[in-house]
Amino acid sequence: MDETTRKSLITAIEIVLLLVILYIIAGFLTGYLESVEEEMILTVLNAPQLVI
């Protein structure tokens, strides 16, 4: 295996790892934002009852 093939292989692996990490972060953020959004909606729906 020559040097250029090895370097391109390492670069490809780094790109794949980066994409996987970004995908995990994006999934985590989406789940977190959805749960926050649900809590906000519940708070808004419950707010009128608290006022009355």
Secondary structure, DSSP 8 states (H G I E B T S, - for coil): --HHHHHHHHHHHHHHHHHHHHHHHHHHHHHHHHHHHHHHHHHHHHHHHHH-
